[in-house]
Amino acid sequence: MRTRPTLSWTPTEDLPPGTTDLGPVADALGAGRVLVLSGAGISTESGIPDYRGEGGSLSRHTPMTYQDFIGGVQARRRYWARSHLGWRTFGRARPNAGHGAVAAFGRSGLLAGVITQNVDGLHQAAGTERVVELHGSLGRVVCLSCQAVITRHELAGRLEQANRGFEPVAAGINPDGDADLTDEQVGDFQVVPCAACGGILKPDVVFFGESVPPQRVEHCRTLVREASSVLVLGSSLTVMSGLRFVRQAAEAGKPVFIINRDPTRGDRHAVSRVALPLGLALTGLADRLDVPLDTPSAS
């Protein structure tokens, strides 16, 4: 029986309230070897909505699942039409002050690493190095048959050629780069095959219902083991792919800090949850620690 992935989470216990006190987080950063785990919330100030916050995309949109994508031609047509349109906006997003602060912490030697659940590449665009993309990247496309990898820019050019005049107006853009389109707007959108073998092309991202590659999970677990503390930024930790690293840290006695406006599934494992906007909180932390901030990259 096919089951749907966990998309939402409702607290079933009394959780500690959020705070505005950045002191404990500043102390942890000042001590160094902090592992950052970021989610969609860090990119909202770049114009990319999150999934579950106020006005989050899950209130109007169910993300594509791996089972649906591989299960039918029409599902792939719908996905690529929506994703192609969304990429025009998504691909123009630029890192914000929060991304810039994380990059600055890295340059100052305060981080043990960065794991991101996001597929937008904005940490790297801000200058953060050695980012683990837990769920992959929308900037790459892979063939499910021959495993050839191409850039999203290359695929976008091919889709533009195959669908001249495709200019529907989307109701919104989602964290996975998917645009909200009706079936009528999708129409007879033409999906292109792999140029090397004619196989099915898929964005190099982990869809809902798909497993993160085991070697990537183990690499993240190693980062948790090597870190002194974990700092979660803008994630509800609803899905196990990120929550497991919070649990691992807590079980090892390593402090976990969360900066997220809303309660998260990891709050009971955390020393504190700071309920402040991420840009404000992270630049405030940089100021406390005298960490110089560069203007986020426009490249």
Solvent accessible surface area in square Angstrom, and as a share of the most:
residue,aa,sasa,rsa
1,M,228,1.02
2,R,150,0.55
3,T,101,0.59
4,R,131,0.48
5,P,32,0.20
6,T,76,0.44
7,L,35,0.18
8,S,85,0.55
9,W,69,0.24
10,T,105,0.61
11,P,60,0.38
12,T,132,0.77
13,E,86,0.39
14,D,144,0.74
15,L,39,0.20
16,P,77,0.48
17,P,119,0.75
18,G,30,0.29
19,T,43,0.25
20,T,95,0.55
21,D,76,0.39
22,L,16,0.08
23,G,17,0.16
24,P,48,0.30
25,V,1,0.01
26,A,8,0.07
27,D,107,0.55
28,A,17,0.13
29,L,1,0.00
30,G,47,0.45
31,A,88,0.68
32,G,9,0.08
33,R,135,0.49
34,V,1,0.01
35,L,1,0.01
36,V,0,0.00
37,L,2,0.01
38,S,0,0.00
39,G,1,0.01
40,A,20,0.15
41,G,16,0.15
42,I,2,0.01
43,S,1,0.01
44,T,53,0.31
45,E,95,0.43
46,S,23,0.15
47,G,62,0.60
48,I,9,0.05
49,P,35,0.22
50,D,29,0.15
51,Y,37,0.14
52,R,71,0.26
53,G,20,0.19
54,E,182,0.81
55,G,62,0.59
56,G,3,0.03
57,S,0,0.00
58,L,41,0.21
59,S,96,0.62
60,R,115,0.42
61,H,12,0.05
62,T,78,0.46
63,P,4,0.03
64,M,22,0.10
65,T,3,0.02
66,Y,61,0.23
67,Q,52,0.23
68,D,41,0.21
69,F,0,0.00
70,I,78,0.40
71,G,60,0.57
72,G,25,0.24
73,V,98,0.56
74,Q,96,0.43
75,A,13,0.10
76,R,31,0.11
77,R,50,0.18
78,R,75,0.27
79,Y,6,0.02
80,W,2,0.01
81,A,0,0.00
82,R,36,0.13
83,S,1,0.01
84,H,3,0.01
85,L,18,0.09
86,G,0,0.00
87,W,57,0.20
88,R,54,0.20
89,T,65,0.38
90,F,10,0.04
91,G,35,0.33
92,R,155,0.57
93,A,16,0.13
94,R,108,0.39
95,P,9,0.06
96,N,16,0.08
97,A,44,0.34
98,G,0,0.00
99,H,0,0.00
100,G,5,0.05
101,A,0,0.00
102,V,0,0.00
103,A,2,0.01
104,A,1,0.01
105,F,1,0.00
106,G,34,0.33
107,R,125,0.46
108,S,53,0.34
109,G,59,0.57
110,L,26,0.13
111,L,31,0.16
112,A,33,0.25
113,G,16,0.15
114,V,2,0.01
115,I,1,0.00
116,T,5,0.03
117,Q,22,0.10
118,N,15,0.08
119,V,18,0.11
120,D,29,0.15
121,G,25,0.24
122,L,7,0.03
123,H,3,0.01
124,Q,71,0.31
125,A,28,0.22
126,A,11,0.09
127,G,40,0.39
128,T,12,0.07
129,E,126,0.56
130,R,206,0.75
131,V,24,0.14
132,V,15,0.09
133,E,27,0.12
134,L,0,0.00
135,H,31,0.14
136,G,1,0.01
137,S,10,0.06
138,L,3,0.01
139,G,30,0.29
140,R,83,0.30
141,V,0,0.00
142,V,21,0.12
143,C,0,0.00
144,L,60,0.30
145,S,77,0.50
146,C,58,0.34
147,Q,114,0.51
148,A,37,0.29
149,V,86,0.49
150,I,38,0.19
151,T,76,0.44
152,R,2,0.01
153,H,151,0.67
154,E,83,0.37
155,L,2,0.01
156,A,15,0.11
157,G,36,0.35
158,R,60,0.22
159,L,1,0.01
160,E,69,0.31
161,Q,123,0.54
162,A,44,0.34
163,N,16,0.08
164,R,186,0.68
165,G,73,0.70
166,F,26,0.11
167,E,125,0.56
168,P,27,0.17
169,V,127,0.73
170,A,32,0.25
171,A,94,0.73
172,G,19,0.18
173,I,32,0.16
174,N,0,0.00
175,P,11,0.07
176,D,27,0.14
177,G,1,0.01
178,D,5,0.03
179,A,0,0.00
180,D,21,0.11
181,L,11,0.05
182,T,74,0.43
183,D,95,0.49
184,E,147,0.66
185,Q,62,0.27
186,V,4,0.02
187,G,43,0.42
188,D,110,0.57
189,F,4,0.02
190,Q,89,0.39
191,V,58,0.33
192,V,18,0.10
193,P,70,0.44
194,C,8,0.05
195,A,88,0.68
196,A,83,0.64
197,C,67,0.40
198,G,49,0.47
199,G,12,0.11
200,I,65,0.33
201,L,8,0.04
202,K,8,0.03
203,P,0,0.00
204,D,38,0.20
205,V,13,0.08
206,V,27,0.16
207,F,16,0.07
208,F,38,0.16
209,G,40,0.38
210,E,54,0.24
211,S,95,0.61
212,V,12,0.07
213,P,38,0.24
214,P,108,0.68
215,Q,135,0.60
216,R,60,0.22
217,V,17,0.10
218,E,84,0.38
219,H,90,0.40
220,C,0,0.00
221,R,70,0.26
222,T,43,0.25
223,L,21,0.10
224,V,1,0.01
225,R,129,0.47
226,E,98,0.44
227,A,1,0.01
228,S,42,0.27
229,S,5,0.03
230,V,1,0.00
231,L,1,0.01
232,V,0,0.00
233,L,0,0.00
234,G,5,0.05
235,S,9,0.06
236,S,25,0.16
237,L,2,0.01
238,T,3,0.01
239,V,31,0.18
240,M,80,0.36
241,S,15,0.10
242,G,0,0.00
243,L,1,0.00
244,R,55,0.20
245,F,2,0.01
246,V,0,0.00
247,R,76,0.28
248,Q,29,0.13
249,A,0,0.00
250,A,34,0.26
251,E,148,0.67
252,A,66,0.51
253,G,65,0.63
254,K,40,0.17
255,P,52,0.33
256,V,0,0.00
257,F,13,0.05
258,I,0,0.00
259,I,0,0.00
260,N,21,0.11
261,R,159,0.58
262,D,63,0.33
263,P,61,0.38
264,T,0,0.00
265,R,68,0.25
266,G,0,0.00
267,D,4,0.02
268,R,139,0.51
269,H,41,0.18
270,A,20,0.15
271,V,93,0.53
272,S,24,0.16
273,R,19,0.07
274,V,0,0.00
275,A,34,0.27
276,L,31,0.16
277,P,42,0.26
278,L,14,0.07
279,G,5,0.05
280,L,112,0.56
281,A,0,0.00
282,L,0,0.00
283,T,38,0.22
284,G,24,0.23
285,L,0,0.00
286,A,0,0.00
287,D,111,0.58
288,R,137,0.50
289,L,47,0.23
290,D,128,0.66
291,V,13,0.08
292,P,101,0.63
293,L,77,0.38
294,D,87,0.45
295,T,123,0.71
296,P,42,0.27
297,S,35,0.23
298,A,82,0.63
299,S,111,0.72
